[in-house]
């Protein structure tokens, strides 16, 4: 049997010391992982697995020596757990200093709630502070390793992605979360007493410990649901607006094409009329006639019929013209049946939306390379229509910019473009894949067409 009030003796036991050291490493990984994913790095290399491991090992060493010098004092542990991650966030990541401090406080509170919960369990299963060594070892193992690993998994699975994709929207929520966590700590520290054998008080402590852990996680999860819903609405609104604008542009272009056809058909008659007016010396009327002709559109180039869909041809020609203006080689290859995108399952406007956004991203990347190129290919893979867009790059995008952050000022619009693409792919039960080399980046999309 072991007297659990002798905490310093427990930490000096070899097996407990090993568990505690591993727990410190998990604490370090948890904090560094959260910082890497909640804040934008000053350089892409700062958000890497190698830096995560090295930083966590250094953090573990500082925690370990702090425990040795202060004999496992909670206050030294708290100071290191708060200060070191905060300094790491300030040195290597962008963002407001206040927000970085709030994030460190929030997650320190969550980890402390786990520690307090497991400590209460230890007291709860003891008999007048005496408890079997094996029971203490199991509880300590859960306290230092499994519960922290579980917290990391919960945050990674349910929170990281949503918060990362809504970095512009979460500013005020950090203050709310910090207030909730601070209130939990005040209640917990001011009301409860651990060193007691009264099972009623210990039961209250267990309940409040669970409450202090669940409430912040629950609030955070609700915030993430709100952000996810807002993101979904924003994507749908952007997609709807884009479709409306694109439809209007295509109608205007088609009308212009019809006017050009009529002009080409009647231009000989116009020339005869002008010649007759000049011969008669009626220059004023000839001038008026020319003014009317000036109001007709002037053909700037020939529309290349890549597909049987005139609407898709307009989009492809528009992107081709933009690429040519920027000195980019733009090639389109179509290996599809004539009726695809006309009477098929896939809507023309969805294809136009995909191609427009994919080509915009490809042209932006290829424009940063000398003699850049963009290659667009349509083909069929059984019941799927396959779209591939490959472009030149100045490096391996998957390594240097895995989050696909744009260099343009309108970063949010660029992010919505990618979300619109994925939204359309999902609506057709499709597949979205990317691959990269040192000089190229390729996007492959499969859309169910049945």
C-alpha positions, 0 to 999 in steps of 0.5 A: 500500500502507498500513502498518496500524500507522499507525491514526491516519493511517487515521482522518484520511483523509477517506473513512475519517473519514466511515465512522467517523462513520457507524459512531459513529452506528450504535453510538449507535443500537444502544445507545439502541435496546437501552436503550429496549427492554430497560427500561420508560420512566419516561414513554411519550414516552421510548420514541419514534423521535424521542427515539431519533434525537435521543439518538443524534445527541447520543451521536455528537457526544460520541463524535466529539469524544472521538476528536478530543481523545484522537486515537482512543484506545480507552479514551476510546471505551470510557469514553463507550460505557459511561458515556453509555448507562448515564446515559441508562438511569438518567435516563429508564428504570426498573429496577435500577441494577446491571442497567442497568450489566450490560446496558451492559457486555454489549453493549459487549463484543459491539460490541468483539468485532466491532471486534477480529474485523475488526482481526484480519482486517486483520492477517491479510490484510496482508503484513508489515503492508502491505495494499492501501488498497481492502482496508483500506477494505472491511474498515473499512466492514464493521467500522464499519457492516455488522457493527454493523448486523447485530448490531442486526438479530440482537438485534432479530429474535431477542432484543428481543421475548422479553426485553421480554415476560419482564421479570420473569424475566430478572434472574439471566440478566444476571449470567450474561451479564455473567460470560460477556462478562467472561470473553471479554474477559479471555481475549481481552486477556490471551492474544492479541497483535495486532501480529504478522505470524505467521499462526498467531497471527493465525489463533488470534486470528480464531478466538478473536474469533469465539468471543468474539462467538458465545458471548454471542450463543449464550447469549443466544439460548438464554436467550431460547428458555428464556424463550419456552418458559416463557412458552408453558407459562404461557399454556397453564396460565393458559388451562387454569385459566381454562377450568376456572374458567369452566366451573365458574361456568357450570355453577353458573349453569345450575343456578341458572337451573334452580332458578329455573325450578322455583321460578317454576313451584312458587311458587303451591303454596308460597304455598298451603301457607304460607297453610294453615299460617298459618290453622292457627296452625302458625307454627313449621312456617311458619317452617321452610318459609320457611327452606327457601325462603330457601335457593333462589336469588333471581333478580337479573335477566333473562338477555338471549339475545344468541345461541343459545349459553346459555354465551356469553349467560352470559358476555356478561350477566356482563360487561354487569352489571359494566359497568353497575355502573361506569356504562358503556354496554354494547351487543351486536350479533349478526349470525350464524346461529343454529347458530354456536358450537353445531355449528360449528368454533369451540369455545364455550369458546374464544369465551367466553375471547376475549370475557371477556378482550376485555371485561375490557380494554375495560371497564377502559379505558372505566371511566377515561372519563366516560360510557364505552361498550363495543360488542361485535359478532359477524358473518360474513365468508365463512368467518370469524367476526368479533368486534369490541370497541370501547371509549372511551378517554382518548387514542390508545392506540396512541400513548400506550401502544403496549405496552398496559401496564395500570394495574392492579397485576396487570400480569402477569395482564393480559399473559397475557390478551392472550397467551391471546387471540392464542394462540386466534386463531392456533389458528384460523388467524385474524387479530388487528388493533387500531386507535385514535383519540383517543377509541376503541380497537377490536379486530377478530378473525377466526376460521376457522369451516370 
